[in-house]
Amino acid sequence: MRSPKRQEGWDTCFVADQNRVVMGRLGRAALGGSDDVSVEEAMTLGSSTCQACLELEKEVPRMRDQHLSNLPVTRSDGVLLGILRREDAERALQ
């Protein structure tokens, strides 16, 4: 059975510390795995992010090139503000 978030199109989980600074990403493989490992062991460090002043015309091609379905939006100090879904960004550009 698929998880509700996967049914809604989510295939990534971003990991943040207690101050909401983005530390990494749990991608499709990590989320679908059955290994008994910690988040720290499973995550990819240094996740790609974008800042709130982003330009969709630049970010959407980058997301396509890197095969990213979503991207965390952060402040300049790395604090998570939200998530940009490529699907929503592409729709906004049309």
Secondary structure as UniProt FT lines:
FT   HELIX           4..7
FT   TURN            8..9
FT   STRAND          13..16
FT   TURN            18..19
FT   STRAND          21..26
FT   HELIX           28..32
FT   HELIX           39..42
FT   STRAND          44..45
FT   STRAND          50..51
FT   TURN            52..53
FT   HELIX           56..65
FT   TURN            66..67
FT   STRAND          70..74
FT   TURN            76..77
FT   STRAND          79..85
FT   HELIX           86..93
//
